Amino acid sequence: MLPPSLHPLCKGQSHPAGASLFLSGHKPRWMYFVNEGEVVLERHGENGETASLQRCQHGFVGEASLTSGRYHCDARTTRPTTVTRIPVEALRQALRDDRDFSERWIAMLSGEVRRLRLSNERLSLPKVQDRLLHLIETEGSQGRYTLDCTLKQLARQLAVTHEALYRALAELERGQRIERDGGAILLRKARP
């Protein structure tokens, strides 16, 4: 993805679970690419509540701050994670100077916008069961969604309690709409 001129400026880093890559309000100095592990972008409310904005297991995080004077959220690892750190100023310059790179960057951001729109569509559904089925249909493959996180983390992604998620899974299994196969959820019937 990155042009060769940026390669010598990139630095690999390993972080344990719970490490902060950047904090809200800080000046962006680095863009991060998640190679392995997981980074979540979070915003904290005045009453201590946490909203998860993005969960990334492979790809860029913090790209929304590329043209901003500050990060708009916190980036935290949820498990041991390896990232590549890219200097923001050099990345900005490469985007100005390299048209092919700029087009690749735009294509990557467009894909992220599509993914976020699907997520917003899913969260607008009133029932937990509908959110689950939507997830399987839109982010799964051939009616199979492979879990890459715990059910508690999945519940946070779906903006529901883990208890509500467990009940929804049980109800969908009883109704023979889904079946669970180890770390995957499979559709059993086409959605009415």
Order of alpha helices (4+ residues) and beta strands (2+ residues): beta-beta-beta-beta-beta-beta-alpha-alpha-alpha-beta-alpha-alpha-beta-beta
